[in-house]
Amino acid sequence: MITKSSLAGFLLLAAAAAFFGAAASGTAPTPRTSAKAATKRQAAQPSSDGERIFQQNCSRCHNAPETFPQSISGTIVRHMRMRANLSQREEQELLKYLNP
Amino acid sequence: MQAHAPARGHRAIRVLLTLCLVLFSSSLPGAAQNTPLLSGGVGFFSSTFGGATTYYPIIEPLAALPLGQHFFVESRATLLETYSPSGNSTQGYQHSHFIGLTYLQGAAIANSHLTVIGGSFLLPFGTYNERLSPVWIGNFQDGPLIASLGVFGSGSGLGGQLRGSAISRARYSLDYVAYFSARSNNTQFNADRSSGGRVDLYLPEQRLEIGASYVRLLQGTHENFSGMHVWWEPKDANFRLRSEFARGQHAIGYWSEADYRLGGDSFWGRFEPLFRLQQTFRLNQNGGDSVPLVNTQRADFGLDYNLPHNVRILTSYARQFSSTENANVWETGIVYRFLFPAWKGKGL
């Protein structure tokens, strides 16, 4: 049985969805992002080693963040190298892919 | 002696924070792409189990700091507030809070095949604890019923870890993790004395990962934990299948989770239907794990929605069957994943 509080929770989330959905329709692309394209291409054929590494290692566990500044791309890749046991070559390819 | 434990814990945190600050400062002239980052998730969840609703706002910040080409410091913490019904025929809610470090580790990349990790780290048993436990990653807001098997109470170890890719070829790769953890009663770095590891075989063409884990508890009554996992993500599809089996000396269980993101940035493409099946078997009542005390089956049906700006809505319904109680579990939550530089670096 759904309680009143659960129903209130669902309604709250629906309102949030409507709010963010409306906000998204007016969002302009930000020039300092580097993962936006990667997110969109997740299911497509990889065109480079870096993209293949991204698809096979990063999105295996989590959805990619929509955007992030290039100034932290090296830190993100280093984190991925440690967490996903990437080799040095894979780290460099992934960095090239995120900073074309 | 017990009364001094929190004071020692706070002193340890102060020392570690000072160390982090020194390391942070030393990385200032680093490359433009290596700016330290702050990431994590902020969420608000509700869970209704058998008619009783619990609310829990949570913040999980993560800090990552590269030091030169070979060193990396990373830490994650949890700030959790829980509001649950008072119970015992009493009206209203009671609340409790928890603040603690999940891990604080330093890593040294020795070569292409070996990374040495020291400090407090996530125990590498199975896949859930290391990969899916962050609040901004998990598809369901609660972990599997067997999540505590092989990772003990805290989920963290205090000691050293060796990990890397033993073999990396175009058609397959073999990864490994091995660790040793000392016993620690420190408030922030609670850990059991244990040792173990995990081996993963990944086939890129098939997008198939098969792995095995083993842990031995080396304090009190020595116990063995073993596990297997299979992850499959078919090529050119937004479908993911993850499953894991774990066996301890007091309980056995498995979970299998499937998710499908409809794809694209359209309104409908952002939906992500989920399904998870879980089953646990209690071998005896002696264990200190949090696996249900009686044999339990559970089916979770979820529907997540990936909003723009790294916001995600998680909803699910589960039916749990056991000899003591059958219950409905309704869960709703919203999570915002943040990710930004610790300061404005050269690359901005």
Contacts between the chains, C-beta under 8 A, distances in Angstrom:
chain1	res1	chain2	res2	distance
A	1	B	51	6.7
A	1	B	328	7.2
A	2	B	48	7.7
A	2	B	330	6.4
A	3	B	48	5.7
A	3	B	51	6.1
A	3	B	53	5.9
A	3	B	330	7.9
A	5	B	46	7.0
A	5	B	48	7.1
A	5	B	53	4.4
A	6	B	46	6.9
A	6	B	48	4.8
A	6	B	53	6.3
A	6	B	330	4.8
A	6	B	332	6.9
A	9	B	46	4.6
A	9	B	332	4.2
A	10	B	315	7.2
A	10	B	332	5.9
A	13	B	313	5.1
A	13	B	315	6.9
A	13	B	332	5.6
A	13	B	333	7.9
A	13	B	334	5.8
A	16	B	307	7.7
A	16	B	311	7.6
A	16	B	313	6.9
A	16	B	334	5.8
A	17	B	305	6.1
A	17	B	307	6.5
A	17	B	313	6.1
A	20	B	307	4.2
A	20	B	308	6.0
A	20	B	309	6.6
A	20	B	311	5.6
A	21	B	267	6.8
A	21	B	307	7.0
A	21	B	308	7.8
A	23	B	308	6.9
A	23	B	309	7.2
A	24	B	307	7.2
A	24	B	308	3.7
A	24	B	309	7.4
A	27	B	308	6.2
A	27	B	309	7.7
A	32	B	348	6.6
A	40	B	265	7.1
A	42	B	238	7.6
A	43	B	236	6.0
A	43	B	237	6.8
A	43	B	238	5.5
A	43	B	263	6.1
A	44	B	236	7.7
A	45	B	236	7.2
A	52	B	204	7.6
A	56	B	202	7.6
A	56	B	204	5.4
A	56	B	207	7.1
A	59	B	233	7.9
A	60	B	207	8.0
A	60	B	209	7.4
A	60	B	231	6.8
A	60	B	233	6.1
A	60	B	240	7.9
A	61	B	131	4.6
A	61	B	132	6.8
A	61	B	137	6.5
A	62	B	131	8.0
A	62	B	134	8.0
A	62	B	136	7.7
A	62	B	137	4.4
A	63	B	261	7.7
A	63	B	306	6.6
A	65	B	310	5.6
A	65	B	337	6.3
A	65	B	339	5.1
A	66	B	308	6.8
A	66	B	309	6.8
A	66	B	310	5.4
A	67	B	310	8.0
A	68	B	339	5.1
A	68	B	340	7.5
A	69	B	35	7.9
A	69	B	340	7.0
A	69	B	341	5.9
A	69	B	345	7.8
A	69	B	347	6.5
A	69	B	348	5.6
A	70	B	32	7.6
A	70	B	33	6.3
A	70	B	347	4.7
A	70	B	348	7.9
A	71	B	32	5.8
A	71	B	33	6.3
A	71	B	35	4.3
A	71	B	341	5.2
A	71	B	344	7.9
A	71	B	345	3.7
A	71	B	346	6.7
A	71	B	347	3.2
A	71	B	348	5.2
A	72	B	33	7.3
A	72	B	34	8.0
A	72	B	35	5.2
A	72	B	36	7.8
A	72	B	37	4.3
A	72	B	339	7.5
A	72	B	340	7.5
A	72	B	341	5.0
A	72	B	345	7.5
A	72	B	347	8.0
A	73	B	33	5.0
A	73	B	347	7.9
A	74	B	31	6.2
A	74	B	33	3.3
A	74	B	34	4.1
A	74	B	35	7.9
A	74	B	66	6.7
A	75	B	33	7.4
A	75	B	34	5.6
A	75	B	35	6.4
A	75	B	36	6.4
A	75	B	37	4.9
A	75	B	64	5.5
A	75	B	65	7.6
A	75	B	66	5.3
A	76	B	37	7.0
A	76	B	64	7.9
A	78	B	34	7.4
A	78	B	64	7.6
A	78	B	66	5.0
A	78	B	72	5.3
A	79	B	64	5.3
A	79	B	72	7.2
A	79	B	74	6.6
A	81	B	109	7.2
A	81	B	115	7.8
A	82	B	72	6.0
A	82	B	74	7.6
A	82	B	107	5.2
A	82	B	109	7.5
A	82	B	115	5.7
A	82	B	117	7.6
A	82	B	163	7.7
A	83	B	130	7.4
A	83	B	131	7.9
A	85	B	115	7.6
A	85	B	163	6.1
A	85	B	164	5.4
A	85	B	165	4.5
A	85	B	175	4.2
A	85	B	176	7.9
A	85	B	177	8.0
A	86	B	165	7.1
A	87	B	112	4.6
A	87	B	113	7.5
A	87	B	165	5.6
A	87	B	168	5.3
A	88	B	109	7.8
A	88	B	111	8.0
A	88	B	112	4.9
A	89	B	112	7.4
A	90	B	168	7.5
A	95	B	33	7.0
A	99	B	33	6.7
